[in-house]
């Protein structure tokens, strides 16, 4: 399942040692509340997405912020990118 894959990518890319994929809520916010990621985490996650899926995102784009809202929105982005 793609959402599980995204959770594992987040854990691996950000070296979140104290958390498992089951601990990440698919619909919870990734930043501030929810998982509590910050802008450095966003950069690292963006690099991981580019390496694994070939997805390149602009840090200043409102679309990027929307895509990084939750695991579900990241999975939707990857899925749409795969269909191109």
ABEGO torsion letter per residue (X at the ends): XAAAAAAAAAAAAAGBAABBAAABBAABBABGBEAGBBAAAAAAAAAAAAAAAGBBBBAABAAAAAAAABAAAAAAAAAAAAAX
